[in-house]
Amino acid sequence: MNFQNPLNVGEFKKESELWKENWKALYKPWIIFFVVLASILSAVTIGYIVVSFLNVESILNNYRESLNGMTPPITNIDQRVNDLRTSYLLYFQLIPILFLLLMIGLLGFFIYSLITSNKKQSLRFLNTTIFTIMALFGMLIIIGSIFLPAGMAIENPIVLFRLFLGIFSIIFYFYPSSKIKRFKANFQRSYFLQKQKDQLEEFKKNGNFTSNAQGFSPMDIFNGMFSNAQTNTSRNTSNTNQANDYNSNEESKTSQNKNREKLEDLSTEQLHLLAEKLFISGHEEMNRNELLNKILNYLEIDEEAKMKTDAKITKEKIDDDFNKTKKHE
């Protein structure tokens, strides 16, 4: 099994490079396009709210007339008209007003975060909450246009206006908004990769990291769990001479026995926890003995990989020292 170092990052562009290469040609046009469309959507919403207030009495009167013309006659006409007024106020006026206020506020936050991003030359700081709110509003509008209150027909102009507003919000979310979110994701990825690379260099500089193959080891998890489980005894082993004793069967058997002793000191619950951290599938159905042997095999594989790596490093160091000595002669 090959355990690779999780901090092993490949080639990637830094945030400054992404900004320098794409800001004017790619990022800036799309952001301007978004702000313009958001402004248009806000203006359309304002127009919709104004029209909804101007037409409320006309809609209620038409509904009253339709009820008066029904056969047999309806007695609770006033109650039905008042119910329509309440539903109309909620779905056709109050919700759009709340959306408009929220959108204006979020658009302000977006522009503020854009100024911050421009100063730091990274779209990582861009606030994209407005995109999600727009999508939710669009879906709410469309659903509300399907399930209309009594007295409202789908062919009513105010309903069609409202339906257009919802569809426009959805399209707006999946077109320019998705582009800008991908731009931001690229900067976030670059930031985290750079952070991982810096950590890797720090590990190498401090001597806590010797090679890519040693970035992650199940033995590290195992030894950490064992040290927490021990209370009265201490079993410390050293592998500083593993490279020199790589071909010694006796040393391998001794190491295997010590690992088995450590595993036997762990409870069954701790063994299952260790198996989970080692990504051993099906460990839940294993009995204690099967689980112990499976974990032991994993640890042996990892120790062999470490010894091969250390042996290679030692050989390279010896060859390097020999070449230096030969040059001095």
N, C-alpha and C positions, 0 to 999 in steps of 0.2 A: 504493500500500500504506500502510495506516495503522498506525504503530507507536505503541502507547499506553504510557503510563507504568505500570509494574507496581506502583508504590506508590500508585496512584490508588484510594483506598478510599472506599466509600460510607458511609451512615449505619449505625451499629451500636451496640448497648448495651454499656456498659463492664461489667467484672466486678462492680464494686460495685453497679451497677444490677440486674444479673441476680440477685445474691445477695439484695438488698433486696426485690425483687419476687416471688421464687419460693421462697426458702428455707423458710418456714413452710408455705406452701400446697402446694408440689410436691416440692421436694428432700428435705426432712426426712422426710415420710411414707414415701417410697420407700426411703430409706436405712434407716429403722427396720424396714421390711418385709423388706429384704434381710438385715439382721443377725438378725432373728428366724428367717427361713427357714434361714439358714446354721447357726444354733444347732440348729434342728430336724434338719437334715441331719447334723450332727455327732453328735447324740444317736442318730439312726437308725443311723448307721455303727457307733457303739459297741455298740448292741443287736445289730446284725448280727454283729459280731466275737465277742461273747459267745455267741450262738447257734451260730456256726460251731465254736467250741471245744467246746461242750457236745454237739454232734451228730456229731463226727468219728468216734468209736468206733462209734456206731450205723450210720453210713453205711458204714464199712469192713466191719462184720460182715454187713450186708445184701448187700454186694458179694461177700463170701466165700461166703455161703450160695448166692447165685445161681450162682457158679462151680462149687460142689460139686454142684449139681443138673443140670449140663449133661451131655449125652450126645453123643459119647463123653467120658469123664472127662478133665479138664484136669490136667496134672501140675505146672505152674509157678504154682500158685495163690498161694503166699506172695509170689512175685516180682511178680505183678500187683497184689496188695493193697498192697505197698510202693510200687509206682509210683503207685497212686492216692493214697496218703498224701502222697507228695512233691508231686504235682500239686495236691492239695487245699490243702496248706500254702502253696504259692506263690500260687495264683489266688484262693483263698477266704479266706485269713488274712493273708498277708504284704502283698499289694498294698493291701487295705483299711486295714491298720494304717499303712502308709506314707502313704496318702492322708489318713487322719485326722490324723496328726501334721503333715503339710504344710498341711492346711486350717486347723488350729488356729493354726499359726504365721502363715499368711497373713491369717487373720482378725484376729490381733493387729496385724499391719502395717496392715491396712485401718482398724482403729479408731484407731490412732496417726495415720495420714494424715488421717483424718476430723477428729481434734482439731486438727491443723495447719491443715487447710482452714477449720475454724471460726474459728480465730484470724485467719487472713488473709482470711477471707470470700471464698474462691474454691475451687471444686471441682477446679481445675486440679492441685492437689497430691494428689488422691485416688489411692491405690494400688489398681489394679484387676487386678493379676496373679491374684488368687484366682479371678476369673471364668474365665480361660483354663484354669487347673488343674482347675476343676470340670468344664468341658466335656470336657477330655481324659480325665479319670477316668470320666465317664459313658460316653463312646464305648468306652473300654477294657473297662468292665464289660459293656456290651451285646455287644461282639464276643466276649468271653470266655464269655458265657452261651450264645452260638450254637455255638461250637466247644468243647464240653465234653470233659473227659478221660473215658476209658473207665471205666464204673462209675457215672457221674453221668447222671441223666435230667433232662430239662427240667421235668418235673412235680414234681421233688423240691422240698420247701418252701424249703430253703436256696438253691436256684437261683432260685426265684421271688422270694425276698426280695432276692437279689443283683440280679436283673433290674430289680426295682422301684427299687432304689437308683440304678442307672445311668440309667433313664428320668427319675427325679426330678432328677438332676443336670443332664441335658440341658435339661429344661423350665426349671429354675432359671436356667440360663445365658441362655436366649433370652427370658425374661420380665423379672424385675426387674433382672437384670444388664445387659441391653441398654439398659434405660431409664437406668440410672445412667451407663453409658458415654456415652450421648448427652448427658446433662447435663454431664459432664466435657468432652466435645468442644466444647460451646457456650462454655465458659469458655476453653478453649484457643484457639478461633477469635477470641474477643473480645480475648484477650491479644495474639495476633500482629497483629491488625488495629490495635490501639492502638499497638503497637510500630512498625508501618509508618507510621502517621500521625505519630508522634513523629519518625521519621526524615525524613519528608517536610517537616515543619515546620523541622527542623534544616537540611535542604538549602536551603530558602527563606531562612532566617535568615542562613546563611553565604554566600549569593550563588552557590551552586553549582547552583541550580535556578531556571529562569526561567519555565517553563510546563509544563503537563501533557504537551504534545506532545513535549517534549525529554527525557522521563524515560529513554527507551531509544533508542539510535541505532546502526544498523549501522556508521556511520562511526566510532563510538567503537571498535568491535571492529577495524575495518579499520586505523585509525591505530595502535592498540596493537600489532597483529601486524606492521605495517610497521616500526615503531620497533624491534621486537625483531630483525627480519630485517636491518636496515641495520647495517653495521660501519664503513665508512670515509666514507660520505657522509651528509649530512643535508639533507632536503628539508622545510622548514617552510613551511606555508601559513597564511594568516590569512583568516578569513571575517568580520572585524568590519564590513566594508562591504557585506555581502551584501544587506542590506535596501535600501541606496541603489542598488546595481547590479543589482537583480532583473530589470529589463527589458533589460539589456545582453546581446546575443547573444554578443559577443566574450568577455565575462567567463565566460559559461557554457561556451563552447568551451575556454577556457583551463583551467577547473576540470576539465572532462572529460578533457583531455589529461594533466593532472597525475595524475588518478586512474588513467588507463590506464598511465602510466609507473610508478606505484607498484605496480600489479597485475603488470605485466610483470617487476618485480624479484623477485616472490615465486616460490617453487618451486611445482610442480604439487601437491605434498602440502599446502603451506600454502594454496593456493587451495581445495582440497577441504575443508580444515579451516574456512576462512572461510565457504564455502558451507553447511557444516553448521551453523555458528553463525547464519547468516542464514535457516535453515530452507528452503533451496532443495531441493525434492524432485527426485530423479533425477540429482543431481550426480555420482553414482558412475559413470554411463554416459557422461558428457560428456567430450569431448576438451578439451585445454587452451584452445583458442581459443573454443569454445562456453562453457566455464566462465567465462573471462575476461569475455566480453561479457555473460553473464547477471549476474555480480556487479556489473559496471559499471552495468547498468540499475537494479539495486537501489540502488546508491549514489546515482545521479542522482535517483531518486524521493525518497530520503530528504533529499537536499540541497534539492530544491524545496520539500518540506514545511517544512524549517527556515527557508528564506528567506521563505516566506509567513508563518510564525509571527513571525519577527523583524520583517518589514515591518508586520504588524498591530500589534505592540507599539510600534514606532517611531511609527506614525501616531497611536496612542492617546496616546503621550507628547507628541507635537507638539500635538494637540488640547487636551490637558490644560494644557500650558504656555500656549497661546494664550488659553484661558479664564481662567487665572489673571491673565495680563497685562491682559486686557480688564476684569477686575474692579477691578484697581488703577487703571486709567484712570478 
